[in-house]
């Protein structure tokens, strides 16, 4: 297996997951046939039996109370159209991942993730982002490593010495969820010493005066000084001042954050505070700064003479400060309230990824009907009434508009025909639609027909795309907003967000409309979430380079590289508790407990615990007694039930108060 040379996303490089793709497709733990549960046990079924049973289940649930979980975006416009037509509340990976970040970036900028152009950077700040282990792109990580070799300064604020912090110039340990305080302390220095880009601020930002009043203390009498910040975050005020000056005075710079902030109580406000540093220094779309995303809009998969089914209004189950929708962490509350009575789960493991494991399991068990469409037997599938075997990502194709500096169209090829008795999701959708009397809306005999529709009438050839694997539609540019006359993309292009002013917003106009605080700030977490004498540690999970959320744990090649997830604990904390390497410990929160092996290390700050996420499968390699060396624990499953940050509904995987004791 090798990378596609010239590919604008990967740069022709493969991560371990791509290199192990064959072991994913040919794993012995693949689901090989449809399964129906009878008398508490699964039996093999034909596709006709299984599809009929799913349709029966769909029809048995009243409209608006059958949830659809779309965990994969493979041909998503097709399967989403069916469940949107049925009026199903829908959730995706988004509210579990970085929705809090989006509530800042998609309202203040034009997109959720304005990636930094590392090729030109000479000074980079990372907050809550482990680029080298969880990057969107191998091309981007290669550029970061290259920048480090030529001498760029990379400063990483993180409670843990992650891979990126280890490779960087300076690691600054920071208390979890206090990134906003650091950023505001830096903003104070930059504004007080007038180190900001006055021309950019005057012409391309909104709400600067309001932001300045808050930071300087004119609004509430509390100046967000480095000294104020240091008492909150544990970073010396002198360090905050120094980094602020270095960043502001560097020629080509940028700062960025990701899920390390999103999955904590201050997610939206912390993200806004960090992006405000880019706003002050005018780094957006500048050399070495965060680039404004843009990508071409493709045509629908429904071509001439074909009709897309009309969407039916679906209830928004959960409402937050800005976002409304189905927030997965509230599943038990929603089921107990009668808002949800069934679920179709496509490519995802809610039990291991939606919040408190006991609560999510109970909620699924309470449902009248549940079905999973999966390539592997995940923990959620075990609880379902029907399982439909999905094709893996190498057994189906898709066409997708994308962006990474350049705008491009990507073709994901079907490398292997669907194995065993599996089927791709677009075909499963078509067969469900036929049984529901909706077949006319899904007319394609093969996926290529739908993919060709996406490029019909555009300047780009489907045959050329299929041959090359990608077509670059627009080269990367600096300062695109000057050409556009706005931070928003022009007609014919897409991005995930939009700024109502056409400028960078220090003041979040949507938050203002919703009646919540619209300015960046640090806010104390609720008392029931904050550490205390009984639960003095904060636990947070982290991404592992060799694994993709909870979906790769039956790949033997990857498990040989990273087969378990010990609990990181500071060496001094471990000594005080009498804990040594590989000791079995009990990690306990007010809402649950797990047993796990300890890993004392100097690479994490005191008072903080951490472990890799995605582990805890009861089937597959982790559950196979023949391989006792493989397996871990779903540590974030002990978080508070029915609880998220309060702006975007993101679970608090990185902020769980805990205690630890040696067993």
TALIN-V748622 format. One record per residue. N is the residue number from 1. RES is the residue in one letter. D_LAST is the distance of its C-alpha to the last C-alpha in Angstrom with 2 decimals. Layout:
{{N/RES/D_LAST} {N/RES/D_LAST}}
This chain:
{{1/X/44.13} {2/X/45.53} {3/X/46.01} {4/X/49.23} {5/X/51.24} {6/X/52.48} {7/X/50.15} {8/X/49.90} {9/X/46.25} {10/X/44.70} {11/X/47.37} {12/X/47.29} {13/X/43.69} {14/X/40.79} {15/X/37.11} {16/X/34.69} {17/X/34.77} {18/X/38.56} {19/X/38.64} {20/X/36.41} {21/X/38.59} {22/X/39.92} {23/X/36.50} {24/X/36.01} {25/X/39.36} {26/X/39.13} {27/X/35.49} {28/X/35.12} {29/X/32.99} {30/X/35.92} {31/X/37.09} {32/X/40.43} {33/X/42.13} {34/X/42.11} {35/X/39.88} {36/X/40.51} {37/X/38.11} {38/X/39.75} {39/X/38.20} {40/X/34.72} {41/X/35.21} {42/X/36.72} {43/X/39.98} {44/X/42.03} {45/X/44.87} {46/X/47.89} {47/X/48.12} {48/X/50.79} {49/X/48.64} {50/X/45.63} {51/X/47.74} {52/X/49.63} {53/X/46.43} {54/X/45.22} {55/X/48.63} {56/X/48.55} {57/X/45.21} {58/X/46.60} {59/X/49.66} {60/X/47.71} {61/X/46.03} {62/X/48.29} {63/X/49.15} {64/X/46.77} {65/X/43.75} {66/X/42.90} {67/X/40.66} {68/X/40.99} {69/X/38.15} {70/X/39.71} {71/X/37.01} {72/X/39.47} {73/X/42.87} {74/X/44.57} {75/X/48.01} {76/X/46.52} {77/X/49.97} {78/X/50.73} {79/X/47.78} {80/X/47.43} {81/X/51.12} {82/X/50.60} {83/X/47.77} {84/X/49.49} {85/X/52.58} {86/X/50.62} {87/X/49.50} {88/X/45.77} {89/X/43.40} {90/X/42.00} {91/X/38.90} {92/X/38.12} {93/X/35.64} {94/X/37.19} {95/X/35.52} {96/X/32.04} {97/X/32.79} {98/X/35.12} {99/X/37.30} {100/X/36.75} {101/X/38.13} {102/X/41.01} {103/X/42.00} {104/X/42.85} {105/X/44.19} {106/X/46.03} {107/X/47.81} {108/X/48.41} {109/X/49.08} {110/X/50.08} {111/X/46.88} {112/X/43.11} {113/X/42.54} {114/X/45.20} {115/X/43.96} {116/X/44.93} {117/X/47.64} {118/X/45.95} {119/X/49.07} {120/X/50.92} {121/X/48.18} {122/X/48.15} {123/X/45.47} {124/X/42.50} {125/X/39.86} {126/X/36.74} {127/X/34.55} {128/X/31.58} {129/X/32.98} {130/X/31.68} {131/X/35.04} {132/X/34.26} {133/X/31.39} {134/X/32.57} {135/X/36.31} {136/X/38.95} {137/X/40.94} {138/X/40.89} {139/X/44.27} {140/X/42.85} {141/X/40.04} {142/X/42.68} {143/X/44.82} {144/X/42.03} {145/X/41.36} {146/X/45.12} {147/X/45.41} {148/X/42.78} {149/X/44.76} {150/X/47.94} {151/X/46.35} {152/X/45.35} {153/X/43.07} {154/X/39.88} {155/X/37.78} {156/X/34.42} {157/X/32.74} {158/X/29.10} {159/X/25.71} {160/X/24.66} {161/X/26.59} {162/X/27.44} {163/X/29.87} {164/X/32.86} {165/X/31.86} {166/X/31.40} {167/X/34.86} {168/X/36.46} {169/X/38.38} {170/X/36.18} {171/X/32.65} {172/X/32.37} {173/X/28.84} {174/X/29.24} {175/X/27.17} {176/X/26.56} {177/X/29.53} {178/X/31.85} {179/X/34.03} {180/X/36.93} {181/X/37.10} {182/X/37.45} {183/X/40.12} {184/X/42.04} {185/X/41.97} {186/X/43.45} {187/X/45.99} {188/X/47.08} {189/X/47.94} {190/X/49.68} {191/X/51.82} {192/X/52.59} {193/X/53.76} {194/X/55.49} {195/X/53.78} {196/X/53.67} {197/X/56.02} {198/X/58.66} {199/X/60.66} {200/X/57.73} {201/X/56.48} {202/X/59.99} {203/X/60.88} {204/X/57.69} {205/X/55.31} {206/X/55.20} {207/X/53.86} {208/X/53.80} {209/X/55.37} {210/X/52.90} {211/X/49.98} {212/X/51.57} {213/X/52.06} {214/X/48.39} {215/X/47.17} {216/X/49.78} {217/X/49.07} {218/X/52.46} {219/X/50.99} {220/X/48.68} {221/X/49.05} {222/X/45.68} {223/X/46.33} {224/X/43.54} {225/X/43.86} {226/X/41.53} {227/X/40.64} {228/X/39.78} {229/X/37.68} {230/X/35.89} {231/X/34.58} {232/X/33.03} {233/X/31.72} {234/X/30.81} {235/X/33.50} {236/X/36.17} {237/X/39.46} {238/X/41.33} {239/X/39.35} {240/X/40.12} {241/X/43.79} {242/X/44.00} {243/X/42.50} {244/X/44.81} {245/X/47.88} {246/X/46.96} {247/X/46.38} {248/X/49.54} {249/X/51.71} {250/X/50.59} {251/X/53.19} {252/X/51.19} {253/X/47.88} {254/X/45.54} {255/X/42.20} {256/X/40.02} {257/X/36.76} {258/X/34.99} {259/X/31.94} {260/X/29.83} {261/X/32.07} {262/X/32.84} {263/X/29.33} {264/X/28.98} {265/X/30.92} {266/X/33.75} {267/X/34.36} {268/X/38.11} {269/X/38.96} {270/X/37.01} {271/X/38.73} {272/X/42.08} {273/X/41.60} {274/X/40.89} {275/X/43.82} {276/X/45.98} {277/X/45.78} {278/X/47.42} {279/X/49.89} {280/X/50.82} {281/X/51.36} {282/X/53.10} {283/X/50.90} {284/X/51.03} {285/X/52.81} {286/X/53.67} {287/X/53.18} {288/X/49.55} {289/X/48.52} {290/X/47.04} {291/X/49.52} {292/X/50.65} {293/X/49.84} {294/X/52.73} {295/X/53.31} {296/X/56.18} {297/X/56.36} {298/X/57.05} {299/X/59.03} {300/X/57.47} {301/X/56.79} {302/X/59.51} {303/X/62.83} {304/X/66.43} {305/X/67.18} {306/X/63.51} {307/X/61.95} {308/X/58.43} {309/X/57.26} {310/X/57.35} {311/X/54.07} {312/X/53.46} {313/X/51.96} {314/X/48.28} {315/X/46.41} {316/X/44.20} {317/X/41.19} {318/X/39.56} {319/X/41.31} {320/X/40.07} {321/X/41.80} {322/X/43.62} {323/X/42.42} {324/X/42.79} {325/X/41.65} {326/X/38.82} {327/X/35.50} {328/X/32.84} {329/X/30.02} {330/X/32.16} {331/X/32.43} {332/X/31.10} {333/X/33.34} {334/X/36.26} {335/X/35.86} {336/X/35.52} {337/X/38.62} {338/X/40.55} {339/X/41.07} {340/X/39.65} {341/X/40.07} {342/X/39.67} {343/X/38.64} {344/X/39.78} {345/X/37.02} {346/X/38.33} {347/X/36.12} {348/X/32.90} {349/X/29.55} {350/X/29.23} {351/X/25.95} {352/X/24.32} {353/X/26.57} {354/X/27.99} {355/X/25.30} {356/X/22.85} {357/X/22.11} {358/X/22.12} {359/X/25.37} {360/X/27.08} {361/X/26.36} {362/X/27.74} {363/X/30.76} {364/X/31.67} {365/X/31.40} {366/X/33.76} {367/X/36.43} {368/X/39.57} {369/X/39.76} {370/X/37.72} {371/X/38.51} {372/X/36.98} {373/X/38.97} {374/X/36.69} {375/X/36.81} {376/X/33.33} {377/X/31.38} {378/X/29.01} {379/X/26.67} {380/X/29.49} {381/X/32.08} {382/X/30.21} {383/X/30.90} {384/X/34.56} {385/X/37.77} {386/X/39.41} {387/X/38.37} {388/X/41.07} {389/X/40.46} {390/X/41.09} {391/X/42.60} {392/X/40.59} {393/X/41.88} {394/X/43.89} {395/X/45.64} {396/X/47.27} {397/X/49.22} {398/X/49.70} {399/X/51.85} {400/X/50.33} {401/X/51.69} {402/X/49.33} {403/X/49.27} {404/X/47.94} {405/X/50.57} {406/X/53.20} {407/X/53.71} {408/X/53.68} {409/X/53.62} {410/X/51.12} {411/X/51.52} {412/X/48.49} {413/X/49.93} {414/X/49.29} {415/X/48.55} {416/X/47.87} {417/X/49.30} {418/X/46.73} {419/X/45.21} {420/X/44.72} {421/X/45.61} {422/X/44.17} {423/X/46.25} {424/X/46.20} {425/X/45.55} {426/X/49.15} {427/X/50.43} {428/X/47.93} {429/X/49.13} {430/X/52.74} {431/X/52.29} {432/X/50.55} {433/X/53.39} {434/X/56.01} {435/X/54.59} {436/X/54.52} {437/X/58.17} {438/X/57.40} {439/X/58.21} {440/X/61.07} {441/X/58.69} {442/X/56.90} {443/X/59.92} {444/X/58.76} {445/X/59.06} {446/X/56.72} {447/X/54.54} {448/X/57.07} {449/X/59.51} {450/X/57.11} {451/X/56.26} {452/X/59.96} {453/X/60.52} {454/X/58.10} {455/X/60.45} {456/X/63.76} {457/X/66.16} {458/X/64.10} {459/X/65.17} {460/X/62.50} {461/X/62.88} {462/X/60.33} {463/X/61.56} {464/X/61.16} {465/X/57.65} {466/X/56.69} {467/X/58.19} {468/X/56.65} {469/X/53.30} {470/X/53.89} {471/X/56.78} {472/X/56.62} {473/X/58.59} {474/X/58.46} {475/X/57.82} {476/X/55.56} {477/X/57.32} {478/X/56.71} {479/X/57.58} {480/X/58.07} {481/X/58.13} {482/X/61.40} {483/X/63.01} {484/X/61.58} {485/X/62.53} {486/X/59.13} {487/X/55.40} {488/X/55.61} {489/X/56.51} {490/X/60.10} {491/X/61.29} {492/X/60.34} {493/X/56.94} {494/X/53.56} {495/X/50.47} {496/X/47.56} {497/X/48.71} {498/X/51.75} {499/X/52.60} {500/X/55.13} {501/X/56.97} {502/X/57.20} {503/X/55.63} {504/X/52.23} {505/X/51.09} {506/X/49.48} {507/X/49.91} {508/X/48.42} {509/X/51.40} {510/X/49.51} {511/X/47.02} {512/X/50.11} {513/X/51.69} {514/X/48.57} {515/X/48.59} {516/X/45.37} {517/X/45.10} {518/X/46.75} {519/X/45.99} {520/X/43.04} {521/X/40.81} {522/X/37.33} {523/X/36.10} {524/X/33.19} {525/X/30.58} {526/X/30.53} {527/X/28.71} {528/X/26.33} {529/X/25.21} {530/X/25.09} {531/X/22.04} {532/X/21.95} {533/X/20.30} {534/X/17.63} {535/X/17.08} {536/X/18.26} {537/X/17.54} {538/X/19.77} {539/X/18.50} {540/X/21.17} {541/X/21.52} {542/X/24.12} {543/X/26.57} {544/X/26.33} {545/X/29.68} {546/X/29.46} {547/X/28.76} {548/X/30.73} {549/X/28.64} {550/X/27.38} {551/X/30.46} {552/X/30.07} {553/X/26.97} {554/X/29.10} {555/X/31.02} {556/X/30.09} {557/X/31.69} {558/X/29.61} {559/X/26.33} {560/X/27.14} {561/X/27.42} {562/X/24.40} {563/X/22.27} {564/X/18.86} {565/X/17.56} {566/X/14.73} {567/X/13.85} {568/X/16.22} {569/X/15.40} {570/X/18.00} {571/X/17.83} {572/X/18.49} {573/X/15.92} {574/X/13.28} {575/X/14.88} {576/X/14.92} {577/X/11.18} {578/X/10.65} {579/X/9.48} {580/X/11.54} {581/X/13.11} {582/X/11.43} {583/X/7.84} {584/X/5.81} {585/X/5.12} {586/X/6.39} {587/X/10.02} {588/X/12.03} {589/X/15.79} {590/X/18.21} {591/X/19.11} {592/X/16.14} {593/X/12.61} {594/X/11.32} {595/X/8.52} {596/X/9.72} {597/X/9.96} {598/X/10.81} {599/X/14.41} {600/X/15.40} {601/X/19.17} {602/X/22.24} {603/X/23.35} {604/X/21.98} {605/X/22.96} {606/X/20.88} {607/X/19.53} {608/X/19.43} {609/X/16.88} {610/X/18.27} {611/X/18.08} {612/X/20.90} {613/X/22.24} {614/X/23.72} {615/X/20.96} {616/X/19.68} {617/X/22.75} {618/X/22.72} {619/X/25.97} {620/X/27.45} {621/X/25.79} {622/X/22.29} {623/X/22.69} {624/X/24.64} {625/X/22.97} {626/X/25.45} {627/X/23.70} {628/X/19.96} {629/X/20.10} {630/X/20.99} {631/X/18.98} {632/X/16.90} {633/X/15.82} {634/X/18.26} {635/X/16.52} {636/X/19.67} {637/X/19.78} {638/X/17.97} {639/X/21.08} {640/X/23.38} {641/X/25.58} {642/X/29.29} {643/X/29.05} {644/X/30.63} {645/X/32.50} {646/X/35.77} {647/X/38.50} {648/X/37.82} {649/X/35.08} {650/X/32.49} {651/X/28.81} {652/X/26.56} {653/X/24.29} {654/X/24.21} {655/X/23.71} {656/X/20.71} {657/X/19.33} {658/X/15.54} {659/X/12.72} {660/X/9.49} {661/X/6.36} {662/X/3.80} {663/X/0.00}}
